[in-house]
């Protein structure tokens, strides 16, 4: 079933995942965002699905009932469909070949959850990988963060949730794009490799039409030691339950 440039892995939640060997593979970003999103959603929309792993995790964990997954690269849209099929989720995960900049929901098409692991680097910055698939996944070649948030704003129903993983150095433009799209930032978590390391990721949740009020949670440490040999207690709980500990969902202070 795999092609020459593909490999098959067993990943979290006993999922079988076919991945492109010359593309971005499943990593910490997607795993953490899947854990950050809570339960109880009906219709989800993923902006930029890649292999489809983020949608697959949310579906297998019962966090959302159905997902429409937008993807601009045809081979990745096909890969999302293939991964949905081999994991028995084709009836709940619907890939759609689409540029987020062109996405206009059909009449009566709205979602209570929109989520994304978007390209986080500006076009023309940093080292460009010779593999075009990786450049498209990492850089704003087919849409800026404003474009992704505009699509989210069009898709979300009033009171719906937006969730993303991004880079801390670009948090300001992310928040600005969210507010322009009518999505108020409500929760944010900085992720550090260990207690001595600077933040390498930020997880963000917003609500369309929400009122002002941001809960900046405690930071998440991936490891308990500087040698990165021992997962932190929080990471162990995320791996075990598929959810962040309760302190990351509500302000108890």
N, C-alpha and C positions, 0 to 999 in steps of 0.2 A: 504493500500500500504506500510505502514511502518512496520518494523519488531520489535521484542521485545526490541532491544537495540537502537532503533531509535526514533527521535522526529521530528515533523514538525514545522517550524517557518516561519513567514512572515518577510522578511528582506528588505534591501534597494531596491529601484527601483521596489517595489511591487513583488519581486521574492518570490516564495515558495521554501523553502530549507529544505530538509530532512538531518538530521545530526546524527552522531553516538554519543550516550550518553557517551560512554567510550573512545571517541577520541577527537581530537582537534576541537573546534567549531569556527564558524565565528567570527572574531574579528578585532581589529584595523589594524593589519598588512595588511590583504587582502583588507580592505576598502581603506586604504591610497594608496596602490600600484595601485588599480584600478583607483583611482583619478589621480595619478601621470602620468600614461601613457596617451599620447596624442591621437589624432584621426588620421584617414586616412590610417590604415593598412589593408592589404588584407588577408594574411595568418598568423595566430598566432600559436605558439607552447608553451604549458604550461608544465613545468618540475615539476611533482609532484602535481597532481590536487586536492587530497583530496576529498572534497564534490563537487568540481567543481565551487564553488562560484566565484572565481576570473575570470574564463573564462566567466561565466554567466553574470557578471557585465559588462565586456568589450563588450560582444555581445549585450546586451540590450541597452547599451549606444552608439552603433554604432561606437565604436572605432576600431573594427576589423570585417571583414566579416565572416571569418570561423576560428575555432580553433581545433587543434589536441591536446588532453590532455593526457600526459604520466603519468601513475600511477603504482607503483610497487605492491601495495596491491590489490588483486583481489576484495575484498569487497568494496574498495573505488573506483576502476574503475567502478564497477557496480553501485555504488552510484552516480558517476558523470553522468552516462548514465541515471539513473532514474531521477535525477534533471533536466537534459536537456529535458527529455520527458515531465515532468509535467509543465515545463515552455515554451513548444512549440519551443524548440531550437534544437531538435534532428538532423535537417537537416544542422545545422551550427556548432555543437559541436560534435566531434568524439573522444570518449575515446579510449585509447590504453593501454592495460596491458603490461608494459615494464619497465625494469630497465634502468635508464638514462645511465648507464655505457655501456649498450649493444646497445644503440640507434644509428643506422646507417641510415641516410636518404636514401630513394630509389633514383634511378637515376631520375633527374629532380625534386626531392622533396626538395624545399627550402622555407624558411620563411622570411618575412620582419619584424617579431616581435617574440622574444622569451622572456618569462617572468616566474618568479619563486618566490615563498616564500619558500626557501629551509630550510632544517634542519640547525640550526645555532650553535649547540653545538657539540664539539668533543665527540667522543665515549668514554665512561668511565669517563666523567667529571660530577660533580654535582649530585643531587639526581635523581635517575632513577625511573620513575613512574611505578607502577605495571602493568598498562595498556600498553601492547606492542604497540598498535596503536599510543599512544602518544609518546613513546620512538622513534619509527621510524620517526614520524613527526618532532621531536625536535632534534634528534641526527644523526650524520653522520654514521648510521648503514649500509645504502645501497648507499653509495656514499658521497665523500667529496665535498667541494666547488669546488675543481679542477675538479672533475668528472662532476659536473653540468655545469661548464663553458666549459669543453671540448665538451659536448653534444651541448651546445649553439653555440659554434664555428663551429661545423659540420653542424648545421641546418641553420644558418643565411646566407642569401645572402649578397653579398658585399654592404655595406652601410646600412644593416639592424640594427634594434634596439634591444638591450638587456635591460631588466628592472628587478630589484630585490628589495626586502626589506630584511634587514639584521640587525645584531646587531653592534653597533659602535665599540665595543672592538675587532671585527674581520674584521674591514674594510680593514686593510692592506692585509691580505690573499685574501680577495675578489678582491681587485684591482690587486694584483699579478696574480691571476687566470684569470682575465679578459684579461690582457695584454698577458699572455701566450697563450690564445685562440684567439688572434688577435682582441680583442674587447677593444677599447680605452674608458676609463671612460670620459664621457662628462658632466654629471650633477649629483650633490649629494645634498641631503637635510637632515639635522639632525632634528629629531623629539623629542620634549620635552613635558612633561605633562604640565608644566607651566614655567614661566620665571625664577624660582628659582631651577628647577629640572635639573639634568644632562640629556643628550640625552639618550633615551631608544631605539630608532630605527634610521636607516639610509636608505633612499631611494636612489637608484643609477640607472643611465641610461648610457648605453654605445653604441658605434657604431662600427660595424665590419669594420675594415679597416680605421677607423677615424684617423684624425690627432690629435696631442697633443693639449690639451686645455680643462681644467675642469672648469665648472661654479659651484662654491659652492654657492648655493642659500641662501637667508635669512633662518633662522631656522623656523620650523613650531611649534607653540605652540598649544596644543590640547585644553587648557582651559585658560580663561582670569584671573582666580583667583586661589589662592593657595588651596582653599577648593574644587576646581574642580566641582563647581556648574553651571558654565557658559561657554559654548563653546566659543572659540576664534572666531573673525570675519572670519578668514581664514577657520576654520573648518565648520562654518555655510555655507560659500560659497561652500566648497567641498561637503557638504551634499546636498545643493540645486542644484548644477550644475553638479556634478560628475566629476569636473575638479578642479585642483589647480588654485589659482589666477595667473594672467599673470606674476607677478614678479618671479614666480618659474620656468618659461619656458625660460626666456631670461634675459640676463644681461643688465639692463638699466643704469648701472653706467658707 
